[in-house]
């Protein structure tokens, strides 16, 4: 098989993307969007930003001054979106299967499904498909503000991608647009439409956890929970040449979604390790700041002997709880001082847990502070969470059986402690608005969505608090809103397997071959006693790996097997039978179909001969038939093997060449050839 890493991604919001050629089937793993690219653009200018907008579009005034980066440096235009650059090198019509591992992995799929000739089969869990659809619809809705402000584009090629415009950009923005190697300009594309999203969803086949689906009768595909987000999964591919486990970002503990089902990934021929979240863990260690800050991702001590699931769950649960408590305590202190709290976090599980912890903290403080959730899909999303208990963790499912709501927001909505509105200008929000307050809204990039309006309102308030996810460049994210007087709390939430858990996990899974990222090679040292081989892969470089099963299974019905007559070949140590029927591949398994009206038996069927003629038996057989013959042993120069030449003179003239792989009869008379063939037939084994 051939494996190519198209992109290693950059965390939860931009998962990795890979291409796999397995059993002649081209399989794409995930199709994400790099929404951090939005930071190169300016949010929609307000009336107060009119002068700034005019200056940024005045080419005579724009010039590069010592790589200066300020709000004027940003691109004032309708944003394009950054897709996986290396994916554009592939012909969409040649992709056979697409496997989506998370709701974030579906965000770029409409760009692919609208391409000419696209016909791939798309598999995604039912929950990821629904959540991904809502996220794409929300992105289209937020982007509509730019369309209204800037109007239709004048050309298919944006001015900001022209060489003369790129040259005057600060290096930080140039790296976003072109990549560090300057070759990623081909990944930018204009936003898809709501119709594109609808068409994309119609082309999807949804699956449940552990459900078998079969592609083209040969490849069996199964999804298993990975514990990161609702509907997120790892994959097992089982084909005639072997089976492969695809391990995406996974978490051993989850307080909202079904936990990581790593046991179902055990014992495969190959394993693709695609969890790059350990890179951020390693960076935290190098920076030396993961021991004091409860919002950093602390690595957990773990024995390299066994994978202790109970220990992992308790440690990760405690760590996650501490982070939530710390965030809520900061929010409560802010509200007590008269400030508001803005939370542009787009992780569904984190939002749900923060809602529960925040309301508990407010009740304990005897404070009545309104909580707003502003999103075009928030109401539909919260309603969806009430009808998908099978995708949730065991603790949530137990609440259902106890007659309790799955999440606290159900009770909070009834008590009107939280208010869900579709947009910042909705009548419901304007009539119920109170400050101080706590607001959950998109988008974490701080470039689109309700967060832009609210951040402009509170950025100058030192009493207010902004809670950010672990963004690559927070300075760049806050650039349009400077000077920023409000407090900023940046949090790193776990979204994958920690470094110290990698080796014991792989030891537990026991694959024969592991395809492992080169970026993690120096971070993770495998012991010499490992039971698997490791092949390291890098971005955009194909990797060929052998993937073979020790044996293949053939499904034969009992009544068919009883009709076989076995012949034992002692020299070869095998049993052989013959039959007339069909060998089929169905649902990834070989099936033997036999015609019941044509039963094989040794009595009514001519034997099929096999093996090589033994010249020590051949000469006596010819003598019994009255044929004189002589033997000559020669060496074949072409094949470099010994060949036996049998010459017959009386009563027939012929030459029989007995080699290691074949026996050839050469004579001018067809009747003579038939007689000699019969002599050879008598000394061979038959079935």
C-alpha positions as CSV (number, residue, x, y, z in Angstrom):
1,X,0.0,0.0,0.0
2,X,1.0,3.6,-0.5
3,X,0.4,6.3,2.2
4,X,0.8,10.0,1.7
5,X,0.4,12.6,4.5
6,X,-1.2,15.6,2.7
7,X,-1.2,17.8,5.9
8,X,-0.3,17.2,9.5
9,X,-2.9,19.9,10.5
10,X,-2.6,22.2,13.5
11,X,-4.7,20.9,16.4
12,X,-8.4,20.4,17.1
13,X,-9.8,22.8,14.5
14,X,-7.5,21.7,11.6
15,X,-7.1,17.9,11.8
16,X,-4.6,16.0,9.6
17,X,-5.4,14.9,6.1
18,X,-4.0,11.8,4.4
19,X,-4.3,9.8,1.2
20,X,-4.0,6.0,1.2
21,X,-3.9,3.6,-1.7
22,X,-5.0,0.2,-0.3
23,X,-6.0,-2.8,-2.4
24,X,-6.2,-0.5,-5.4
25,X,-8.7,1.8,-3.7
26,X,-7.8,5.5,-3.1
27,X,-8.9,6.6,0.3
28,X,-8.9,10.2,1.7
29,X,-8.9,10.6,5.4
30,X,-10.6,13.9,6.3
31,X,-11.1,17.2,4.4
32,X,-10.6,20.0,6.9
33,X,-10.3,23.8,6.6
34,X,-7.5,25.9,8.1
35,X,-9.6,28.6,9.6
36,X,-6.6,30.2,11.3
37,X,-6.0,31.7,7.9
38,X,-8.8,34.1,8.6
39,X,-6.5,36.0,10.9
40,X,-4.8,37.5,7.8
41,X,-8.0,39.4,7.1
42,X,-9.6,42.3,8.9
43,X,-13.0,41.9,10.5
44,X,-15.8,43.9,8.8
45,X,-14.8,47.6,9.3
46,X,-17.2,49.8,11.3
47,X,-18.0,53.4,10.6
48,X,-15.2,54.4,13.0
49,X,-12.8,52.3,10.8
50,X,-13.7,54.1,7.6
51,X,-10.4,56.0,7.4
52,X,-8.4,52.9,8.1
53,X,-10.3,51.0,5.4
54,X,-9.7,53.7,2.8
55,X,-6.0,53.9,3.7
56,X,-5.6,50.1,3.4
57,X,-7.1,50.2,-0.1
58,X,-5.0,53.2,-1.3
59,X,-2.1,51.6,-3.1
60,X,-0.2,54.8,-3.2
61,X,-0.1,55.0,0.6
62,X,0.6,51.3,1.2
63,X,4.2,50.5,1.6
64,X,6.3,48.2,3.7
65,X,8.1,49.8,6.6
66,X,10.5,47.5,8.5
67,X,8.0,44.7,8.5
68,X,5.6,46.7,10.7
69,X,2.5,44.8,11.7
70,X,-0.5,46.8,12.8
71,X,-4.3,46.8,12.0
72,X,-3.6,48.6,8.7
73,X,-1.5,45.6,7.6
74,X,-4.4,43.2,7.5
75,X,-6.3,42.4,4.3
76,X,-9.4,44.5,3.9
77,X,-11.4,42.2,1.6
78,X,-13.9,39.4,1.6
79,X,-11.9,36.4,3.0
80,X,-11.0,33.3,1.1
81,X,-10.6,30.1,2.9
82,X,-7.4,28.0,3.2
83,X,-7.9,24.3,2.3
84,X,-5.3,21.5,2.3
85,X,-2.9,22.7,-0.3
86,X,-1.5,19.3,-1.3
87,X,-5.1,18.0,-1.9
88,X,-5.3,20.2,-4.9
89,X,-2.6,18.1,-6.6
90,X,-5.1,15.2,-6.7
91,X,-7.7,14.7,-9.3
92,X,-11.0,14.6,-7.4
93,X,-12.4,12.0,-9.8
94,X,-9.7,9.5,-8.9
95,X,-10.7,9.4,-5.2
96,X,-12.7,6.4,-4.4
97,X,-13.5,6.7,-0.7
98,X,-13.5,9.6,1.8
99,X,-13.5,8.8,5.6
100,X,-14.4,11.7,7.9
101,X,-13.1,11.3,11.5
102,X,-14.6,14.3,13.2
103,X,-17.0,17.3,12.6
104,X,-13.9,19.5,12.0
105,X,-12.8,17.0,9.3
106,X,-15.8,17.7,7.2
107,X,-15.5,21.5,7.0
108,X,-13.7,21.6,3.6
109,X,-15.7,18.8,2.0
110,X,-18.1,21.0,0.0
111,X,-15.1,22.4,-1.9
112,X,-14.3,18.8,-3.0
113,X,-17.8,17.5,-3.7
114,X,-18.6,20.4,-6.1
115,X,-15.5,19.6,-8.3
116,X,-16.1,18.2,-11.7
117,X,-16.1,14.4,-11.9
118,X,-16.3,13.8,-8.1
119,X,-17.9,10.4,-7.4
120,X,-16.2,9.2,-4.2
121,X,-18.1,7.3,-1.5
122,X,-18.2,9.4,1.7
123,X,-18.5,7.7,5.1
124,X,-19.0,9.6,8.3
125,X,-20.7,8.9,11.6
126,X,-24.3,10.0,11.9
127,X,-23.5,12.5,14.7
128,X,-20.4,14.0,13.0
129,X,-22.4,14.5,9.8
130,X,-25.2,16.4,11.7
131,X,-22.8,18.5,13.8
132,X,-20.6,19.2,10.7
133,X,-23.6,20.3,8.7
134,X,-24.6,22.8,11.4
135,X,-21.0,24.1,11.7
136,X,-20.8,24.6,7.9
137,X,-24.2,26.3,7.8
138,X,-23.0,28.6,10.7
139,X,-19.8,29.5,8.8
140,X,-21.8,30.3,5.7
141,X,-24.1,32.5,7.8
142,X,-21.2,34.4,9.4
143,X,-19.4,34.9,6.1
144,X,-22.6,36.5,4.6
145,X,-21.7,39.7,6.5
146,X,-18.6,40.1,4.4
147,X,-20.6,39.5,1.2
148,X,-23.0,42.3,2.2
149,X,-20.2,44.7,3.1
150,X,-17.9,44.2,0.1
151,X,-20.4,43.2,-2.5
152,X,-19.7,40.7,-5.4
153,X,-16.1,40.1,-6.3
154,X,-14.9,41.8,-9.5
155,X,-12.6,38.9,-10.6
156,X,-11.9,35.3,-9.9
157,X,-8.4,36.1,-8.7
158,X,-8.3,38.3,-5.6
159,X,-6.0,41.4,-5.7
160,X,-4.3,40.5,-2.3
161,X,-2.9,37.3,-3.9
162,X,-1.0,39.3,-6.6
163,X,2.8,39.3,-6.3
164,X,3.0,43.1,-5.8
165,X,0.5,43.0,-3.0
166,X,2.2,40.0,-1.3
167,X,5.6,41.8,-1.3
168,X,4.4,44.6,0.9
169,X,2.8,42.4,3.5
170,X,4.5,41.8,6.8
171,X,6.2,38.4,7.0
172,X,3.7,37.1,9.5
173,X,0.8,37.6,7.1
174,X,2.8,36.4,4.1
175,X,3.5,33.1,6.0
176,X,-0.2,32.6,6.5
177,X,-1.0,33.2,2.8
178,X,1.9,31.4,1.2
179,X,3.2,29.1,3.9
180,X,6.7,29.1,5.2
181,X,8.0,27.6,2.0
182,X,6.0,30.1,-0.1
183,X,4.1,27.4,-2.1
184,X,0.6,27.3,-0.5
185,X,-1.2,30.0,-2.5
186,X,-3.1,27.3,-4.4
187,X,-5.0,26.2,-1.3
188,X,-7.0,29.4,-1.1
189,X,-10.6,29.3,-2.4
190,X,-13.8,31.5,-2.1
191,X,-16.4,30.4,0.4
192,X,-18.9,27.7,-0.6
193,X,-22.6,28.4,-0.5
194,X,-25.5,27.0,1.5
195,X,-26.5,25.0,-1.7
196,X,-23.0,23.5,-1.8
197,X,-23.4,22.4,1.8
198,X,-26.7,20.8,1.1
199,X,-25.4,19.0,-1.9
200,X,-22.4,17.8,0.0
201,X,-24.6,16.3,2.8
202,X,-26.7,14.5,0.3
203,X,-23.7,12.6,-0.9
204,X,-22.7,11.3,2.5
205,X,-23.4,7.8,3.8
206,X,-23.7,7.8,7.6
207,X,-22.5,5.0,9.9
208,X,-22.8,4.1,13.6
209,X,-20.0,3.0,15.8
210,X,-18.9,-0.6,15.1
211,X,-21.2,-0.9,12.1
212,X,-19.7,-2.7,9.1
213,X,-20.0,-1.1,5.7
214,X,-18.5,-2.5,2.5
215,X,-17.1,-0.6,-0.4
216,X,-17.1,-2.4,-3.8
217,X,-17.5,-5.8,-2.2
218,X,-13.9,-5.9,-1.1
219,X,-13.2,-3.3,1.6
220,X,-15.0,-3.5,5.0
221,X,-15.0,-0.3,6.9
222,X,-15.8,0.2,10.6
223,X,-15.8,3.3,12.9
224,X,-15.0,3.3,16.6
225,X,-15.2,6.1,19.1
226,X,-12.1,8.2,19.8
227,X,-13.3,10.2,22.8
228,X,-12.5,13.7,21.5
229,X,-15.9,15.0,20.3
230,X,-19.4,13.7,19.7
231,X,-19.3,11.5,16.7
232,X,-15.5,11.6,16.3
233,X,-14.0,8.3,15.4
234,X,-11.1,6.1,14.5
235,X,-11.3,3.6,11.5
236,X,-10.6,0.0,10.8
237,X,-10.2,-1.0,7.1
238,X,-10.3,-4.7,6.4
239,X,-9.4,-5.8,2.8
240,X,-8.2,-9.0,1.1
241,X,-4.5,-8.0,1.5
242,X,-4.7,-7.0,5.2
243,X,-6.3,-4.8,7.8
244,X,-5.4,-1.2,8.8
245,X,-6.3,0.8,11.9
246,X,-6.4,4.6,11.5
247,X,-5.8,6.3,14.8
248,X,-6.9,10.0,14.8
249,X,-6.7,12.4,17.8
250,X,-8.1,10.4,20.7
251,X,-8.8,11.0,24.4
252,X,-9.0,8.3,27.1
253,X,-11.5,10.3,29.2
254,X,-14.5,12.4,28.1
255,X,-17.2,14.0,30.2
256,X,-19.6,14.2,27.3
257,X,-18.9,11.9,24.4
258,X,-18.4,8.1,24.2
259,X,-14.9,7.2,25.5
260,X,-11.9,6.0,23.4
261,X,-12.6,2.5,22.2
262,X,-8.9,1.5,21.7
263,X,-9.5,-2.2,22.3
264,X,-11.3,-2.5,18.9
265,X,-8.1,-1.4,17.2
266,X,-6.0,-4.3,18.5
267,X,-4.1,-6.8,16.4
268,X,-4.2,-5.2,12.9
269,X,-1.6,-5.7,10.2
270,X,-0.8,-1.9,10.1
271,X,-1.7,1.2,12.1
272,X,-1.6,4.7,10.9
273,X,-0.8,7.0,13.8
274,X,-2.4,10.4,13.0
275,X,-2.5,12.1,16.4
276,X,-0.3,15.2,16.1
277,X,-1.6,16.8,19.3
278,X,1.5,15.5,21.1
279,X,3.5,18.2,19.3
280,X,1.8,20.9,21.4
281,X,2.5,18.8,24.5
282,X,6.2,18.7,23.6
283,X,6.3,22.4,23.1
284,X,4.8,23.0,26.5
285,X,7.6,20.9,28.1
286,X,10.2,22.9,26.2
287,X,8.6,26.2,27.3
288,X,8.6,24.9,30.9
289,X,5.2,26.4,31.8
290,X,3.0,23.3,32.1
291,X,3.6,22.7,35.8
292,X,2.1,25.8,37.3
293,X,-0.8,26.9,35.1
294,X,-3.9,24.8,35.6
295,X,-5.0,25.7,32.1
296,X,-2.0,24.1,30.4
297,X,-2.0,20.5,29.2
298,X,0.0,18.7,31.9
299,X,1.5,15.3,30.8
300,X,0.3,12.5,33.0
301,X,2.7,10.0,34.6
302,X,2.1,6.6,33.1
303,X,3.8,3.2,33.4
304,X,5.3,1.9,30.2
305,X,4.3,-1.6,31.2
306,X,0.5,-1.6,31.0
307,X,-2.2,0.8,29.9
308,X,-4.1,1.4,33.1
309,X,-7.5,2.7,31.9
310,X,-8.9,3.5,35.3
311,X,-5.8,5.6,36.2
312,X,-5.9,7.4,32.9
313,X,-9.6,8.3,33.3
314,X,-9.2,9.6,36.9
315,X,-6.2,11.6,36.0
316,X,-7.6,13.2,32.9
317,X,-11.0,13.8,34.6
318,X,-9.2,15.6,37.5
319,X,-7.1,17.7,35.1
320,X,-10.1,18.7,32.9
321,X,-12.2,19.5,36.0
322,X,-9.4,21.7,37.4
323,X,-9.3,23.7,34.1
324,X,-13.0,24.3,34.1
325,X,-13.1,25.4,37.7
326,X,-10.2,27.7,37.2
327,X,-11.8,29.3,34.1
328,X,-15.1,29.7,35.9
329,X,-13.4,31.2,39.0
330,X,-11.8,33.9,36.8
331,X,-15.2,34.6,35.1
332,X,-16.9,34.9,38.5
333,X,-14.3,37.4,39.8
334,X,-14.7,39.4,36.6
335,X,-18.5,39.6,36.9
336,X,-18.2,40.6,40.6
337,X,-16.1,43.6,39.5
338,X,-18.8,44.6,37.0
339,X,-17.2,43.2,33.9
340,X,-18.6,40.9,31.2
341,X,-17.2,37.6,30.0
342,X,-16.8,36.7,26.3
343,X,-16.1,33.1,25.4
344,X,-15.6,32.5,21.6
345,X,-14.9,28.7,22.0
346,X,-16.1,26.4,19.3
347,X,-15.6,23.1,21.0
348,X,-19.0,21.7,21.7
349,X,-18.0,19.5,24.6
350,X,-16.0,22.3,26.3
351,X,-19.0,24.7,25.9
352,X,-21.4,22.2,27.4
353,X,-19.1,21.6,30.4
354,X,-18.4,25.3,30.9
355,X,-22.2,26.0,30.9
356,X,-22.7,23.5,33.7
357,X,-19.7,24.6,35.7
358,X,-20.5,28.3,35.2
359,X,-24.1,28.1,36.3
360,X,-23.0,26.0,39.4
361,X,-20.4,28.6,40.3
362,X,-22.9,31.5,39.8
363,X,-25.5,29.8,42.0
364,X,-22.9,29.1,44.7
365,X,-22.0,32.8,44.6
366,X,-25.7,33.8,44.9
367,X,-25.3,35.9,41.7
368,X,-27.9,36.3,39.0
369,X,-26.0,36.9,35.8
370,X,-27.6,36.4,32.3
371,X,-25.8,33.9,30.0
372,X,-26.2,34.3,26.3
373,X,-25.5,31.9,23.5
374,X,-25.4,33.7,20.2
375,X,-25.2,31.5,17.0
376,X,-27.4,31.0,14.0
377,X,-27.4,27.2,14.7
378,X,-27.3,27.3,18.5
379,X,-31.0,26.4,19.1
380,X,-30.9,23.5,16.6
381,X,-27.7,22.3,18.0
382,X,-28.9,22.2,21.6
383,X,-32.1,20.4,20.6
384,X,-30.0,17.8,18.7
385,X,-28.0,17.0,21.9
386,X,-31.2,15.8,23.6
387,X,-31.8,13.0,21.0
388,X,-28.4,11.4,20.6
389,X,-27.8,9.6,23.9
390,X,-26.1,6.6,22.0
391,X,-23.2,8.9,21.1
392,X,-22.6,10.1,24.7
393,X,-20.5,8.8,27.5
394,X,-21.8,6.3,30.0
395,X,-22.3,8.9,32.7
396,X,-24.6,10.9,30.4
397,X,-26.5,7.8,29.4
398,X,-27.1,6.9,33.0
399,X,-28.8,10.3,33.5
400,X,-31.2,9.4,30.7
401,X,-32.2,6.2,32.5
402,X,-32.6,8.1,35.8
403,X,-35.1,10.5,34.1
404,X,-32.6,13.4,34.2
405,X,-31.7,15.6,31.3
406,X,-28.5,14.6,29.4
407,X,-27.0,18.1,29.8
408,X,-27.7,21.0,32.2
409,X,-28.7,23.4,29.5
410,X,-32.2,21.8,29.3
411,X,-33.0,22.9,32.8
412,X,-31.3,26.2,32.4
413,X,-33.4,27.0,29.3
414,X,-36.6,26.3,31.2
415,X,-35.5,28.5,34.1
416,X,-34.5,31.2,31.6
417,X,-31.0,31.4,33.0
418,X,-29.5,31.1,29.6
419,X,-30.8,32.8,26.4
420,X,-30.3,31.4,23.0
421,X,-30.4,33.9,20.1
422,X,-29.5,33.5,16.4
423,X,-27.5,36.7,15.9
424,X,-26.3,39.9,17.6
425,X,-29.1,42.0,16.1
426,X,-32.0,39.8,17.0
427,X,-35.0,41.4,18.7
428,X,-34.9,38.9,21.6
429,X,-31.4,39.8,22.4
430,X,-32.0,43.5,22.2
431,X,-35.0,43.4,24.6
432,X,-33.3,41.1,27.1
433,X,-29.8,42.4,27.1
434,X,-28.2,43.0,30.4
435,X,-24.6,43.7,31.6
436,X,-22.6,42.3,33.1
437,X,-23.2,39.0,31.4
438,X,-21.5,35.9,30.1
439,X,-21.6,35.3,26.3
440,X,-20.8,32.1,24.3
441,X,-20.5,32.8,20.6
442,X,-18.3,32.1,17.5
443,X,-15.8,32.4,16.1
444,X,-12.4,31.6,17.8
445,X,-10.5,33.3,15.0
446,X,-11.9,36.7,16.2
447,X,-12.5,37.7,12.6
448,X,-16.1,36.6,11.9
449,X,-19.3,36.1,13.8
450,X,-20.8,37.8,16.9
451,X,-17.5,37.9,18.7
452,X,-16.3,40.7,16.5
453,X,-19.1,43.1,17.6
454,X,-18.9,42.2,21.3
455,X,-15.1,42.4,21.4
456,X,-15.2,45.9,19.9
457,X,-17.7,46.8,22.7
458,X,-15.6,45.4,25.6
459,X,-12.0,45.5,24.4
460,X,-11.4,48.8,26.2
461,X,-13.0,47.6,29.5
462,X,-10.3,46.4,32.0
463,X,-13.0,44.8,34.1
464,X,-14.2,42.4,31.2
465,X,-12.6,39.1,30.4
466,X,-11.9,37.3,27.1
467,X,-11.4,33.5,27.2
468,X,-9.5,32.2,24.2
469,X,-8.6,28.8,23.0
470,X,-4.9,28.0,22.4
471,X,-4.5,30.0,19.2
472,X,-1.3,29.9,17.3
473,X,-0.7,33.7,17.4
474,X,-2.9,35.5,20.0
475,X,-1.2,38.8,19.3
476,X,-2.3,38.6,15.6
477,X,-5.8,37.5,16.7
478,X,-6.3,40.6,18.8
479,X,-4.5,43.0,16.4
480,X,-7.7,44.7,15.0
481,X,-9.0,45.5,18.5
482,X,-5.9,47.1,20.0
483,X,-5.4,48.7,22.4
484,X,-6.9,45.9,24.4
485,X,-7.6,46.7,28.0
486,X,-9.7,43.8,28.9
487,X,-8.2,40.7,30.6
488,X,-7.4,37.8,28.3
489,X,-7.2,34.2,29.5
490,X,-5.8,31.7,27.0
491,X,-6.6,28.0,27.6
492,X,-5.2,24.8,26.2
493,X,-7.8,22.1,26.1
494,X,-6.8,18.4,25.6
495,X,-7.6,17.0,22.2
496,X,-5.4,14.0,21.8
497,X,-3.0,11.4,23.2
498,X,-0.2,12.7,25.4
499,X,3.4,11.8,24.6
500,X,3.8,9.5,27.6
501,X,0.8,7.5,26.5
502,X,1.9,6.8,23.0
503,X,4.2,3.8,23.6
504,X,2.0,1.9,26.1
505,X,-1.0,2.4,23.8
506,X,0.8,1.0,20.8
507,X,2.1,-1.9,22.9
508,X,-1.5,-2.6,23.9
509,X,-2.8,-2.4,20.3
510,X,0.0,-4.7,19.0
511,X,-0.1,-3.9,15.3
512,X,2.6,-5.5,13.1
513,X,3.6,-2.2,11.4
514,X,3.1,1.4,12.6
515,X,3.2,4.4,10.3
516,X,4.4,7.2,12.7
517,X,4.9,10.9,12.1
518,X,8.6,11.9,11.6
519,X,7.8,15.1,13.6
520,X,7.2,12.9,16.7
521,X,10.3,10.7,16.1
522,X,12.5,12.6,18.5
523,X,9.7,13.1,21.0
524,X,8.9,9.4,21.4
525,X,11.6,6.8,21.6
526,X,10.4,3.2,21.1
527,X,12.0,0.5,23.1
528,X,14.2,-2.1,21.4
529,X,11.8,-4.8,22.6
530,X,8.8,-3.4,20.7
531,X,6.7,-6.1,19.0
532,X,6.1,-3.9,15.9
533,X,8.1,-2.3,13.1
534,X,7.9,1.5,12.6
535,X,7.9,3.4,9.3
536,X,8.1,7.2,9.6
537,X,6.3,9.5,7.3
538,X,6.6,13.2,6.5
539,X,4.2,15.6,4.9
540,X,3.8,15.3,1.1
541,X,6.2,12.3,0.8
542,X,4.7,9.0,-0.3
543,X,5.5,6.0,1.9
544,X,5.2,2.4,0.7
545,X,4.5,-0.1,3.4
546,X,3.9,-3.9,3.0
547,X,0.5,-5.0,4.4
548,X,-0.1,-8.7,4.2
549,X,-2.3,-11.0,6.2
550,X,-0.8,-14.2,7.5
551,X,-3.7,-16.1,6.0
552,X,-7.0,-15.5,4.2
553,X,-10.3,-16.9,5.2
554,X,-12.7,-18.7,2.7
555,X,-16.3,-19.1,3.7
556,X,-17.7,-22.5,2.6
557,X,-21.1,-23.8,3.6
558,X,-21.1,-27.1,5.5
559,X,-23.1,-29.0,2.9
560,X,-20.7,-27.9,0.2
561,X,-17.6,-28.9,2.2
562,X,-19.0,-32.4,2.7
563,X,-18.9,-33.0,-1.1
564,X,-15.1,-32.7,-1.3
565,X,-12.8,-35.7,-1.9
566,X,-9.4,-34.9,-0.5
567,X,-6.1,-36.2,-2.0
568,X,-3.0,-36.2,0.2
569,X,0.4,-35.3,-1.3
570,X,2.8,-36.6,1.3
571,X,5.9,-35.1,-0.3
572,X,4.4,-31.6,-0.3
573,X,2.5,-32.1,2.9
574,X,-0.8,-30.7,1.6
575,X,-4.4,-32.0,1.0
576,X,-6.0,-31.1,-2.3
577,X,-9.5,-31.4,-3.7
578,X,-11.0,-30.2,-6.9
579,X,-14.4,-28.7,-7.6
580,X,-16.3,-26.7,-10.2
581,X,-17.9,-23.5,-8.9
582,X,-17.4,-19.8,-8.4
583,X,-15.0,-17.9,-6.0
584,X,-16.6,-14.6,-5.1
585,X,-15.6,-11.6,-2.9
586,X,-18.6,-10.2,-1.0
587,X,-18.5,-7.8,2.0
588,X,-14.7,-8.2,2.2
589,X,-14.8,-11.9,2.5
590,X,-14.1,-14.8,0.0
591,X,-17.1,-17.0,-0.6
592,X,-17.1,-20.4,-2.4
593,X,-20.2,-21.2,-4.4
594,X,-20.6,-24.8,-5.7
595,X,-23.1,-26.1,-8.3
596,X,-25.0,-28.8,-6.4
597,X,-26.0,-30.5,-9.6
598,X,-22.4,-31.2,-10.5
599,X,-20.9,-33.0,-7.6
600,X,-17.3,-34.0,-8.0
601,X,-16.3,-37.5,-7.3
602,X,-13.3,-39.6,-8.1
603,X,-15.4,-42.2,-9.9
604,X,-17.1,-40.0,-12.5
605,X,-14.5,-37.3,-13.2
606,X,-11.3,-37.4,-15.1
607,X,-8.3,-36.7,-12.9
608,X,-6.4,-33.5,-13.1
609,X,-2.7,-34.2,-13.0
610,X,-0.2,-32.1,-11.1
611,X,3.4,-32.1,-10.1
612,X,6.6,-32.8,-12.2
613,X,7.5,-35.9,-14.1
614,X,10.1,-38.1,-12.3
615,X,12.5,-39.4,-15.0
616,X,13.4,-42.4,-12.8
617,X,9.7,-43.5,-13.1
618,X,9.3,-42.2,-16.7
619,X,11.9,-44.6,-18.3
620,X,10.2,-47.8,-16.8
621,X,6.9,-46.5,-18.0
622,X,8.1,-46.0,-21.5
623,X,9.7,-49.5,-21.4
624,X,6.4,-51.1,-20.5
625,X,4.9,-49.4,-23.6
626,X,7.7,-50.9,-25.8
627,X,9.5,-47.6,-26.3
628,X,13.3,-47.4,-26.1
629,X,14.7,-44.2,-24.6
630,X,17.9,-42.6,-23.3
631,X,18.5,-39.8,-20.7
632,X,20.7,-36.7,-21.0
633,X,21.2,-34.3,-18.1
634,X,22.1,-30.7,-19.3
635,X,22.1,-27.2,-17.7
636,X,19.9,-24.5,-19.1
637,X,22.0,-21.4,-19.6
638,X,19.0,-19.1,-19.7
639,X,17.2,-20.4,-16.6
640,X,20.4,-21.6,-14.8
641,X,18.7,-24.9,-13.9
642,X,19.2,-28.6,-14.6
643,X,17.1,-30.0,-17.4
644,X,16.5,-33.7,-18.2
645,X,16.3,-34.6,-21.9
646,X,14.7,-37.9,-22.7
647,X,15.4,-39.1,-26.3
648,X,13.1,-41.8,-27.8
649,X,14.2,-43.6,-31.0
650,X,12.2,-46.8,-31.5
651,X,9.5,-47.2,-32.5
652,X,8.9,-43.4,-32.2
653,X,11.2,-40.6,-32.5
654,X,10.7,-37.7,-30.0
655,X,12.3,-35.4,-27.4
656,X,10.9,-34.9,-23.9
657,X,12.3,-32.0,-21.9
658,X,11.7,-32.3,-18.2
659,X,12.4,-29.1,-16.3
660,X,11.8,-27.7,-12.8
661,X,8.5,-26.1,-13.8
662,X,7.3,-27.8,-16.9
663,X,7.5,-30.9,-19.2
664,X,7.7,-30.3,-23.0
665,X,7.1,-33.1,-25.6
666,X,8.6,-32.4,-29.1
667,X,7.7,-34.7,-32.0
668,X,6.5,-34.5,-35.6
669,X,3.6,-36.9,-35.1
670,X,0.5,-35.9,-33.1
671,X,-0.3,-39.6,-32.3
672,X,3.2,-40.1,-30.9
673,X,2.7,-37.0,-28.7
674,X,-0.5,-38.4,-27.4
675,X,1.1,-41.8,-26.5
676,X,4.0,-40.0,-24.7
677,X,1.5,-37.7,-22.9
678,X,-0.3,-40.8,-21.6
679,X,3.0,-42.3,-20.3
680,X,3.7,-39.0,-18.3
681,X,0.0,-38.9,-17.1
682,X,0.4,-42.4,-15.6
683,X,3.3,-41.4,-13.4
684,X,1.9,-38.1,-12.1
685,X,-0.4,-37.6,-9.1
686,X,-4.0,-36.8,-9.8
687,X,-6.8,-35.0,-8.1
